Amino acid sequence: ESQFMAVIVDPHIGFLSFQDAVRAGTIQLAKCASHPDLYMFHDTPKPGVQRLTYALVTEGLARAYAVYVLAEPLNGKPCFGIGYATDVEYRGQGVATEVVRVSMVDLQKNMASKLRSPGFYVEAIIGADNLASQAVAARTLSDKPKQTRDKESGQPALQYVKLLR
């Protein structure tokens, strides 16, 4: 156990490494048909973990991204945990809301043929003090979050859930 207080994982840290990898050309993004600026990257960050990263890209750089990782099923249906981040330059312009909205549309299309029964959940666990991310989740996932604790850090958090059919 570390002497440092556990913190909720910050998707912005991942966003910076994603941006570096895009810039360096070490990852290749696939263009999504559903939106002119939307690109997708699929990888397996550790064995058994599938990750889908969607980014809104302008002139070769991501303005914002949304990352989906398969989580524990909810009500018997698959559930994706989502995290998102926006480049500092684009904050406060609705870009995070846009990347979450358009990536969910694309994810829904991609998942439709892979599911045994229709529908899956998208879930965001957001720190109680992260007001900007809460606003995005309220606009895109649910306006009725549940109080919870982040599994990794134990910090107070809000759970936003949306069923996509």
KEKOLTI-661369 format. One record per residue (C-alpha): residue number from 0; residue in one letter; x, y, z. Coordinates in Angstrom, 2 decimals. Example, Ala and Ser with C-alpha at 12.3 -4.5 7.8 and 13.67 -1.06 7.14 Angstrom:
2
+-----+------+---------+---------+---------+
! seq ! type !       X !       Y !       Z !
+-----+------+---------+---------+---------+
!   0 !    A !   12.30 !   -4.50 !    7.80 !
!   1 !    S !   13.67 !   -1.06 !    7.14 !
+-----+------+---------+---------+---------+
END
This chain:
165
+-----+------+---------+---------+---------+
! seq ! type !       X !       Y !       Z !
+-----+------+---------+---------+---------+
!   0 !    E !    0.00 !    0.00 !    0.00 !
!   1 !    S !    1.39 !    3.37 !   -0.99 !
!   2 !    Q !    1.66 !    6.27 !    1.43 !
!   3 !    F !    0.01 !    8.47 !   -1.21 !
!   4 !    M !   -3.73 !    8.93 !   -1.13 !
!   5 !    A !   -5.34 !    6.86 !   -3.87 !
!   6 !    V !   -6.85 !    8.96 !   -6.64 !
!   7 !    I !   -9.37 !    8.23 !   -9.33 !
!   8 !    V !   -7.65 !    7.50 !  -12.64 !
!   9 !    D !   -7.42 !   10.66 !  -14.72 !
!  10 !    P !   -8.23 !    9.97 !  -18.40 !
!  11 !    H !   -6.23 !   13.09 !  -19.34 !
!  12 !    I !   -2.98 !   11.26 !  -18.51 !
!  13 !    G !   -3.92 !    8.54 !  -21.01 !
!  14 !    F !   -4.98 !   11.22 !  -23.48 !
!  15 !    L !   -1.48 !   12.75 !  -23.42 !
!  16 !    S !    0.18 !    9.38 !  -24.20 !
!  17 !    F !   -2.42 !    8.71 !  -26.90 !
!  18 !    Q !   -1.68 !   12.11 !  -28.45 !
!  19 !    D !    2.09 !   11.39 !  -28.34 !
!  20 !    A !    1.58 !    8.00 !  -30.02 !
!  21 !    V !   -0.59 !    9.57 !  -32.76 !
!  22 !    R !    2.00 !   12.32 !  -33.31 !
!  23 !    A !    4.86 !    9.79 !  -33.44 !
!  24 !    G !    2.90 !    7.54 !  -35.82 !
!  25 !    T !    3.24 !    4.53 !  -33.49 !
!  26 !    I !   -0.53 !    3.92 !  -33.61 !
!  27 !    Q !   -2.68 !    3.96 !  -36.73 !
!  28 !    L !   -6.19 !    5.32 !  -36.38 !
!  29 !    A !   -9.07 !    3.95 !  -38.45 !
!  30 !    K !  -11.50 !    6.52 !  -39.88 !
!  31 !    C !  -15.11 !    5.98 !  -38.75 !
!  32 !    A !  -17.85 !    6.23 !  -41.38 !
!  33 !    S !  -20.34 !    7.77 !  -38.93 !
!  34 !    H !  -18.61 !   11.18 !  -38.46 !
!  35 !    P !  -16.07 !   13.10 !  -40.62 !
!  36 !    D !  -13.60 !   13.80 !  -37.75 !
!  37 !    L !  -14.05 !   10.56 !  -35.80 !
!  38 !    Y !  -11.26 !    7.98 !  -35.71 !
!  39 !    M !  -10.97 !    4.74 !  -33.76 !
!  40 !    F !   -8.16 !    2.65 !  -32.34 !
!  41 !    H !   -8.63 !   -0.86 !  -30.89 !
!  42 !    D !   -6.01 !   -2.45 !  -28.67 !
!  43 !    T !   -5.45 !   -4.87 !  -25.80 !
!  44 !    P !   -3.58 !   -2.90 !  -23.11 !
!  45 !    K !   -3.23 !   -6.04 !  -20.98 !
!  46 !    P !   -4.23 !   -9.67 !  -21.52 !
!  47 !    G !   -8.00 !  -10.07 !  -21.64 !
!  48 !    V !   -8.68 !   -6.31 !  -21.71 !
!  49 !    Q !  -10.19 !   -4.98 !  -24.93 !
!  50 !    R !  -10.04 !   -1.21 !  -25.34 !
!  51 !    L !  -11.68 !    1.00 !  -27.96 !
!  52 !    T !  -10.45 !    4.55 !  -28.22 !
!  53 !    Y !  -12.39 !    7.08 !  -30.28 !
!  54 !    A !  -10.91 !   10.49 !  -31.06 !
!  55 !    L !  -12.08 !   13.65 !  -32.79 !
!  56 !    V !   -9.07 !   14.51 !  -34.94 !
!  57 !    T !   -8.21 !   17.81 !  -36.60 !
!  58 !    E !   -5.03 !   18.17 !  -38.69 !
!  59 !    G !   -3.60 !   14.94 !  -37.32 !
!  60 !    L !   -4.13 !   15.72 !  -33.63 !
!  61 !    A !   -6.86 !   14.58 !  -31.27 !
!  62 !    R !   -9.04 !   17.38 !  -29.87 !
!  63 !    A !  -10.72 !   14.94 !  -27.47 !
!  64 !    Y !  -11.09 !   11.23 !  -26.97 !
!  65 !    A !  -13.43 !    8.70 !  -25.40 !
!  66 !    V !  -12.08 !    5.35 !  -24.22 !
!  67 !    Y !  -14.29 !    2.30 !  -23.72 !
!  68 !    V !  -13.24 !   -0.80 !  -21.79 !
!  69 !    L !  -15.51 !   -3.79 !  -21.23 !
!  70 !    A !  -16.53 !   -3.78 !  -17.54 !
!  71 !    E !  -18.61 !   -6.10 !  -15.35 !
!  72 !    P !  -22.03 !   -6.85 !  -16.92 !
!  73 !    L !  -24.97 !   -4.79 !  -15.65 !
!  74 !    N !  -28.47 !   -6.29 !  -15.39 !
!  75 !    G !  -27.26 !   -9.25 !  -17.46 !
!  76 !    K !  -26.06 !   -7.07 !  -20.35 !
!  77 !    P !  -22.54 !   -6.12 !  -21.42 !
!  78 !    C !  -21.27 !   -2.86 !  -19.93 !
!  79 !    F !  -18.51 !   -0.58 !  -21.17 !
!  80 !    G !  -16.73 !    1.74 !  -18.78 !
!  81 !    I !  -16.05 !    5.08 !  -20.47 !
!  82 !    G !  -13.43 !    7.71 !  -19.77 !
!  83 !    Y !  -12.90 !   10.87 !  -21.79 !
!  84 !    A !  -10.58 !   13.82 !  -21.98 !
!  85 !    T !  -10.20 !   16.99 !  -24.01 !
!  86 !    D !   -7.03 !   18.71 !  -25.16 !
!  87 !    V !   -6.49 !   21.78 !  -22.94 !
!  88 !    E !   -6.83 !   24.07 !  -25.97 !
!  89 !    Y !  -10.37 !   22.81 !  -26.71 !
!  90 !    R !  -11.88 !   22.72 !  -23.21 !
!  91 !    G !  -15.20 !   24.46 !  -22.60 !
!  92 !    Q !  -16.24 !   24.15 !  -26.26 !
!  93 !    G !  -18.47 !   21.06 !  -26.05 !
!  94 !    V !  -15.85 !   18.81 !  -27.66 !
!  95 !    A !  -15.99 !   16.16 !  -24.90 !
!  96 !    T !  -19.79 !   16.04 !  -25.18 !
!  97 !    E !  -19.45 !   15.65 !  -28.94 !
!  98 !    V !  -16.85 !   12.85 !  -28.80 !
!  99 !    V !  -18.96 !   10.92 !  -26.26 !
! 100 !    R !  -22.14 !   11.32 !  -28.36 !
! 101 !    V !  -20.63 !   10.40 !  -31.73 !
! 102 !    S !  -18.49 !    7.57 !  -30.35 !
! 103 !    M !  -21.55 !    5.97 !  -28.70 !
! 104 !    V !  -23.33 !    6.01 !  -32.07 !
! 105 !    D !  -20.36 !    4.26 !  -33.70 !
! 106 !    L !  -19.95 !    1.79 !  -30.82 !
! 107 !    Q !  -23.65 !    0.94 !  -31.04 !
! 108 !    K !  -23.30 !    0.18 !  -34.78 !
! 109 !    N !  -20.19 !   -1.94 !  -34.20 !
! 110 !    M !  -21.70 !   -3.89 !  -31.31 !
! 111 !    A !  -25.13 !   -4.62 !  -32.84 !
! 112 !    S !  -23.95 !   -7.69 !  -34.78 !
! 113 !    K !  -21.73 !   -8.98 !  -31.94 !
! 114 !    L !  -24.35 !   -9.13 !  -29.18 !
! 115 !    R !  -26.45 !  -12.20 !  -28.44 !
! 116 !    S !  -29.35 !   -9.98 !  -27.37 !
! 117 !    P !  -29.76 !   -6.28 !  -28.20 !
! 118 !    G !  -28.55 !   -3.55 !  -25.90 !
! 119 !    F !  -25.55 !   -2.77 !  -23.73 !
! 120 !    Y !  -24.66 !   -0.23 !  -21.07 !
! 121 !    V !  -22.15 !    2.59 !  -20.99 !
! 122 !    E !  -21.04 !    3.58 !  -17.50 !
! 123 !    A !  -18.94 !    6.51 !  -16.27 !
! 124 !    I !  -17.60 !    6.61 !  -12.72 !
! 125 !    I !  -16.63 !   10.23 !  -12.06 !
! 126 !    G !  -14.97 !   11.75 !   -9.03 !
! 127 !    A !  -17.34 !   13.77 !   -6.84 !
! 128 !    D !  -15.12 !   16.84 !   -7.38 !
! 129 !    N !  -14.82 !   16.56 !  -11.19 !
! 130 !    L !  -17.58 !   18.97 !  -12.19 !
! 131 !    A !  -16.57 !   19.30 !  -15.86 !
! 132 !    S !  -16.77 !   15.53 !  -16.45 !
! 133 !    Q !  -20.02 !   15.33 !  -14.50 !
! 134 !    A !  -21.54 !   17.94 !  -16.83 !
! 135 !    V !  -20.53 !   15.88 !  -19.89 !
! 136 !    A !  -21.94 !   12.68 !  -18.35 !
! 137 !    A !  -25.19 !   14.45 !  -17.43 !
! 138 !    R !  -25.58 !   15.63 !  -21.05 !
! 139 !    T !  -24.68 !   12.30 !  -22.68 !
! 140 !    L !  -25.40 !    9.43 !  -20.29 !
! 141 !    S !  -27.85 !   10.25 !  -17.49 !
! 142 !    D !  -29.14 !   13.18 !  -15.49 !
! 143 !    K !  -29.73 !   10.90 !  -12.47 !
! 144 !    P !  -26.33 !    9.69 !  -11.25 !
! 145 !    K !  -25.98 !    7.39 !   -8.25 !
! 146 !    Q !  -23.58 !    8.08 !   -5.37 !
! 147 !    T !  -20.84 !    5.44 !   -5.30 !
! 148 !    R !  -17.14 !    4.94 !   -4.59 !
! 149 !    D !  -14.49 !    4.46 !   -7.22 !
! 150 !    K !  -13.44 !    0.76 !   -7.09 !
! 151 !    E !   -9.71 !    1.47 !   -7.54 !
! 152 !    S !   -9.26 !    4.47 !   -5.25 !
! 153 !    G !  -12.19 !    4.21 !   -2.82 !
! 154 !    Q !  -12.85 !    7.93 !   -3.42 !
! 155 !    P !  -16.45 !    9.25 !   -3.47 !
! 156 !    A !  -17.78 !    9.26 !   -7.02 !
! 157 !    L !  -20.91 !    9.43 !   -9.13 !
! 158 !    Q !  -22.06 !    6.63 !  -11.42 !
! 159 !    Y !  -23.70 !    7.60 !  -14.70 !
! 160 !    V !  -25.29 !    4.78 !  -16.71 !
! 161 !    K !  -26.97 !    4.70 !  -20.12 !
! 162 !    L !  -28.56 !    1.72 !  -21.87 !
! 163 !    L !  -27.92 !    1.73 !  -25.62 !
! 164 !    R !  -30.29 !   -0.41 !  -27.70 !
+-----+------+---------+---------+---------+
END
